[in-house]
Every structure is written in C-alpha cells, then in structure tokens.
Amino acid sequence: MNEKNKKEMPVKSTSRLRRILTRGILIVLLVCVVGIVLLSLWIELGVKKVCAEAAQKHPGDKVEALMMSVETKEYGYNAHRYSVNNHAFWALGQLGDKRALPFLKKLATGQPCDHETNLCQGEIQKAIRKLETNGFNLPAFLFRRVLNY
C-alpha cells in the first residue's frame, strides 16, 4: 500500500500543476485580450474626438474635414495649432483612408522637424507609412467594421 501511494502522488501533483498552469495561461490571455480591446477603444475614441473637432469647423466627410483643418505655414504658427495639426495627421493615419495620402505627401518636405515654424514632418511621415503599408488596423477593424461604432 505504501508503494501504491508513492506512485499516485506524482500523478496527482502533475495534474494539479497542469490545471494551475492552464488557468494561469487562460487568465494571462484574457488580460491581454481585454488590454488590447481597451487600447483599441482608447485609440478609436481619440480618432472620433479629433474628427468631431474638425467637423465642427468643416462639416461633411471626416477625412476632408481633417485635411481642411490642417493649417500650413501660410497661416502662421502657434502652439495650439501645432497640437491640432499633429492630432489631425494621426487621425488621418488611423482612419486608413487612402484619399488622405496625396494631401499628406504634398505636406511632406523630407526636412527634419522644425516645430517652431513648420508642420511636424515626423507625424506626417508616420501617417503616410500607415496608409502606404496597408497594415492591419485593429481599432478600425473592431469598431468600424465589426461593431459599427
């Protein structure tokens, strides 16, 4: 009877360990999925906010409103406009609408960023890359295509 108990003990502890690991892995996966969904929601809400601000001044299509809201150097520079323009470039990239590509390419100078006198070239280039690569855009997929948000 002593030998029988010794042989059963490792089997019990192995199956218990397997259950604990399985539950742990499932919890970690669940936390990751929830985190990704929350991050995607945060991005999508940010895009909607920027689009709504642009649409207040320029009613109509959100992509066109964003493009019209960007003020170039001919209008002068101020810190508030700089921030608004960067958000508009970011939103154009997140929306994934190819109509913004010629507009963004026209604004791209290829010069280093000069935030005191010009539009942020880094933000423009990021938006261009996002539009040109046709990469998977999770926030757009989840909220615009799946949930129709």
NURORO-112334 format. One record per residue (C-alpha): residue number from 0; residue in one letter; y, x, z. Coordinates in nm, 2 decimals, always signed. Each point is the difference from the previous one (the first is absolute). Layout:
# residues N
@k->NUM	r->A	c2->Y	c1->X	c3->Z;
...
//
This chain:
# residues 149
@k->0	r->M	c2->+0.00	c1->+0.00	c3->+0.00;
@k->1	r->N	c2->+0.23	c1->+0.29	c3->+0.07;
@k->2	r->E	c2->-0.04	c1->+0.14	c3->-0.35;
@k->3	r->K	c2->+0.06	c1->-0.34	c3->-0.16;
@k->4	r->N	c2->+0.33	c1->-0.03	c3->+0.18;
@k->5	r->K	c2->+0.11	c1->+0.35	c3->-0.11;
@k->6	r->K	c2->-0.07	c1->-0.09	c3->-0.37;
@k->7	r->E	c2->+0.19	c1->-0.33	c3->+0.02;
@k->8	r->M	c2->+0.30	c1->+0.14	c3->+0.16;
@k->9	r->P	c2->+0.13	c1->+0.20	c3->-0.30;
@k->10	r->V	c2->-0.05	c1->-0.30	c3->-0.23;
@k->11	r->K	c2->+0.20	c1->-0.22	c3->+0.23;
@k->12	r->S	c2->+0.29	c1->+0.25	c3->+0.03;
@k->13	r->T	c2->-0.01	c1->+0.07	c3->-0.37;
@k->14	r->S	c2->+0.03	c1->-0.37	c3->-0.09;
@k->15	r->R	c2->+0.28	c1->-0.05	c3->+0.26;
@k->16	r->L	c2->+0.18	c1->+0.30	c3->-0.14;
@k->17	r->R	c2->-0.03	c1->-0.14	c3->-0.35;
@k->18	r->R	c2->+0.14	c1->-0.33	c3->+0.11;
@k->19	r->I	c2->+0.29	c1->+0.17	c3->+0.17;
@k->20	r->L	c2->+0.08	c1->+0.21	c3->-0.30;
@k->21	r->T	c2->-0.03	c1->-0.30	c3->-0.24;
@k->22	r->R	c2->+0.24	c1->-0.20	c3->+0.22;
@k->23	r->G	c2->+0.24	c1->+0.30	c3->+0.03;
@k->24	r->I	c2->+0.00	c1->+0.05	c3->-0.38;
@k->25	r->L	c2->+0.06	c1->-0.37	c3->-0.06;
@k->26	r->I	c2->+0.29	c1->+0.00	c3->+0.25;
@k->27	r->V	c2->+0.16	c1->+0.30	c3->-0.17;
@k->28	r->L	c2->-0.04	c1->-0.15	c3->-0.34;
@k->29	r->L	c2->+0.15	c1->-0.33	c3->+0.12;
@k->30	r->V	c2->+0.30	c1->+0.18	c3->+0.15;
@k->31	r->C	c2->+0.05	c1->+0.19	c3->-0.32;
@k->32	r->V	c2->-0.01	c1->-0.32	c3->-0.21;
@k->33	r->V	c2->+0.24	c1->-0.17	c3->+0.23;
@k->34	r->G	c2->+0.23	c1->+0.30	c3->-0.01;
@k->35	r->I	c2->+0.00	c1->+0.01	c3->-0.38;
@k->36	r->V	c2->+0.07	c1->-0.37	c3->-0.02;
@k->37	r->L	c2->+0.29	c1->+0.03	c3->+0.25;
@k->38	r->L	c2->+0.14	c1->+0.30	c3->-0.18;
@k->39	r->S	c2->-0.02	c1->-0.19	c3->-0.33;
@k->40	r->L	c2->+0.17	c1->-0.30	c3->+0.15;
@k->41	r->W	c2->+0.28	c1->+0.22	c3->+0.13;
@k->42	r->I	c2->+0.05	c1->+0.15	c3->-0.34;
@k->43	r->E	c2->-0.01	c1->-0.34	c3->-0.17;
@k->44	r->L	c2->+0.25	c1->-0.14	c3->+0.24;
@k->45	r->G	c2->+0.23	c1->+0.30	c3->-0.06;
@k->46	r->V	c2->-0.02	c1->-0.06	c3->-0.37;
@k->47	r->K	c2->+0.07	c1->-0.37	c3->+0.04;
@k->48	r->K	c2->+0.31	c1->+0.08	c3->+0.22;
@k->49	r->V	c2->+0.14	c1->+0.25	c3->-0.25;
@k->50	r->C	c2->-0.06	c1->-0.25	c3->-0.29;
@k->51	r->A	c2->+0.17	c1->-0.28	c3->+0.19;
@k->52	r->E	c2->+0.30	c1->+0.21	c3->+0.07;
@k->53	r->A	c2->+0.03	c1->+0.10	c3->-0.37;
@k->54	r->A	c2->-0.06	c1->-0.36	c3->-0.11;
@k->55	r->Q	c2->+0.29	c1->-0.12	c3->+0.22;
@k->56	r->K	c2->+0.25	c1->+0.19	c3->-0.22;
@k->57	r->H	c2->-0.20	c1->-0.02	c3->-0.32;
@k->58	r->P	c2->-0.20	c1->-0.33	c3->-0.02;
@k->59	r->G	c2->-0.30	c1->-0.02	c3->-0.22;
@k->60	r->D	c2->-0.30	c1->+0.23	c3->-0.05;
@k->61	r->K	c2->-0.05	c1->+0.24	c3->+0.29;
@k->62	r->V	c2->-0.06	c1->+0.31	c3->-0.22;
@k->63	r->E	c2->+0.32	c1->-0.07	c3->-0.19;
@k->64	r->A	c2->+0.19	c1->-0.07	c3->+0.32;
@k->65	r->L	c2->-0.12	c1->+0.33	c3->+0.15;
@k->66	r->M	c2->+0.11	c1->+0.19	c3->-0.31;
@k->67	r->M	c2->+0.34	c1->-0.17	c3->-0.01;
@k->68	r->S	c2->+0.05	c1->+0.07	c3->+0.37;
@k->69	r->V	c2->-0.02	c1->+0.38	c3->-0.04;
@k->70	r->E	c2->+0.34	c1->+0.15	c3->-0.02;
@k->71	r->T	c2->+0.03	c1->+0.33	c3->-0.19;
@k->72	r->K	c2->+0.25	c1->+0.27	c3->+0.05;
@k->73	r->E	c2->+0.26	c1->-0.18	c3->-0.21;
@k->74	r->Y	c2->+0.05	c1->-0.24	c3->+0.30;
@k->75	r->G	c2->+0.05	c1->+0.28	c3->+0.25;
@k->76	r->Y	c2->-0.21	c1->+0.10	c3->+0.30;
@k->77	r->N	c2->-0.03	c1->-0.13	c3->+0.35;
@k->78	r->A	c2->-0.28	c1->+0.03	c3->+0.25;
@k->79	r->H	c2->-0.09	c1->-0.37	c3->+0.00;
@k->80	r->R	c2->-0.04	c1->-0.01	c3->-0.38;
@k->81	r->Y	c2->-0.22	c1->+0.31	c3->+0.02;
@k->82	r->S	c2->-0.24	c1->-0.17	c3->+0.23;
@k->83	r->V	c2->+0.01	c1->-0.33	c3->-0.20;
@k->84	r->N	c2->-0.07	c1->+0.20	c3->-0.32;
@k->85	r->N	c2->-0.30	c1->+0.18	c3->+0.15;
@k->86	r->H	c2->-0.15	c1->-0.32	c3->+0.12;
@k->87	r->A	c2->+0.05	c1->-0.15	c3->-0.35;
@k->88	r->F	c2->-0.18	c1->+0.30	c3->-0.16;
@k->89	r->W	c2->-0.28	c1->-0.03	c3->+0.26;
@k->90	r->A	c2->-0.04	c1->-0.38	c3->-0.06;
@k->91	r->L	c2->-0.01	c1->+0.05	c3->-0.38;
@k->92	r->G	c2->-0.28	c1->+0.25	c3->+0.04;
@k->93	r->Q	c2->-0.19	c1->-0.24	c3->+0.24;
@k->94	r->L	c2->+0.04	c1->-0.30	c3->-0.23;
@k->95	r->G	c2->-0.18	c1->+0.19	c3->-0.27;
@k->96	r->D	c2->+0.19	c1->-0.17	c3->-0.28;
@k->97	r->K	c2->+0.02	c1->+0.23	c3->-0.31;
@k->98	r->R	c2->+0.33	c1->-0.16	c3->-0.10;
@k->99	r->A	c2->+0.17	c1->+0.23	c3->+0.26;
@k->100	r->L	c2->-0.14	c1->+0.32	c3->-0.16;
@k->101	r->P	c2->+0.27	c1->+0.05	c3->-0.28;
@k->102	r->F	c2->+0.27	c1->-0.08	c3->+0.26;
@k->103	r->L	c2->-0.13	c1->+0.25	c3->+0.25;
@k->104	r->K	c2->-0.05	c1->+0.27	c3->-0.27;
@k->105	r->K	c2->+0.36	c1->-0.05	c3->-0.11;
@k->106	r->L	c2->+0.11	c1->+0.07	c3->+0.36;
@k->107	r->A	c2->-0.22	c1->+0.31	c3->+0.04;
@k->108	r->T	c2->+0.20	c1->+0.32	c3->-0.06;
@k->109	r->G	c2->-0.27	c1->+0.25	c3->+0.08;
@k->110	r->Q	c2->+0.25	c1->+0.17	c3->+0.23;
@k->111	r->P	c2->-0.06	c1->+0.06	c3->+0.37;
@k->112	r->C	c2->+0.12	c1->-0.28	c3->+0.24;
@k->113	r->D	c2->+0.37	c1->+0.01	c3->+0.08;
@k->114	r->H	c2->+0.04	c1->-0.29	c3->+0.24;
@k->115	r->E	c2->+0.37	c1->+0.04	c3->+0.04;
@k->116	r->T	c2->+0.08	c1->-0.07	c3->-0.37;
@k->117	r->N	c2->-0.30	c1->-0.14	c3->-0.18;
@k->118	r->L	c2->-0.30	c1->-0.23	c3->+0.02;
@k->119	r->C	c2->-0.30	c1->+0.14	c3->+0.18;
@k->120	r->Q	c2->-0.21	c1->+0.16	c3->-0.27;
@k->121	r->G	c2->-0.30	c1->+0.03	c3->+0.23;
@k->122	r->E	c2->-0.02	c1->-0.38	c3->+0.05;
@k->123	r->I	c2->+0.05	c1->-0.06	c3->-0.37;
@k->124	r->Q	c2->-0.28	c1->+0.24	c3->-0.09;
@k->125	r->K	c2->-0.24	c1->-0.16	c3->+0.26;
@k->126	r->A	c2->+0.06	c1->-0.34	c3->-0.15;
@k->127	r->I	c2->-0.05	c1->+0.14	c3->-0.36;
@k->128	r->R	c2->-0.33	c1->+0.16	c3->+0.11;
@k->129	r->K	c2->-0.12	c1->-0.32	c3->+0.16;
@k->130	r->L	c2->+0.07	c1->-0.19	c3->-0.31;
@k->131	r->E	c2->-0.15	c1->+0.25	c3->-0.24;
@k->132	r->T	c2->-0.32	c1->+0.07	c3->+0.18;
@k->133	r->N	c2->-0.12	c1->-0.36	c3->+0.01;
@k->134	r->G	c2->-0.15	c1->+0.07	c3->+0.34;
@k->135	r->F	c2->-0.15	c1->-0.27	c3->+0.22;
@k->136	r->N	c2->+0.28	c1->-0.16	c3->+0.20;
@k->137	r->L	c2->-0.17	c1->-0.16	c3->+0.30;
@k->138	r->P	c2->+0.30	c1->-0.20	c3->+0.13;
@k->139	r->A	c2->+0.07	c1->-0.14	c3->-0.34;
@k->140	r->F	c2->-0.37	c1->-0.09	c3->-0.05;
@k->141	r->L	c2->-0.04	c1->-0.16	c3->+0.34;
@k->142	r->F	c2->+0.31	c1->-0.20	c3->+0.03;
@k->143	r->R	c2->+0.11	c1->-0.08	c3->-0.36;
@k->144	r->R	c2->-0.34	c1->-0.04	c3->-0.16;
@k->145	r->V	c2->-0.25	c1->-0.10	c3->+0.26;
@k->146	r->L	c2->+0.22	c1->-0.20	c3->+0.25;
@k->147	r->N	c2->+0.28	c1->-0.10	c3->-0.24;
@k->148	r->Y	c2->+0.25	c1->+0.09	c3->+0.28;
//
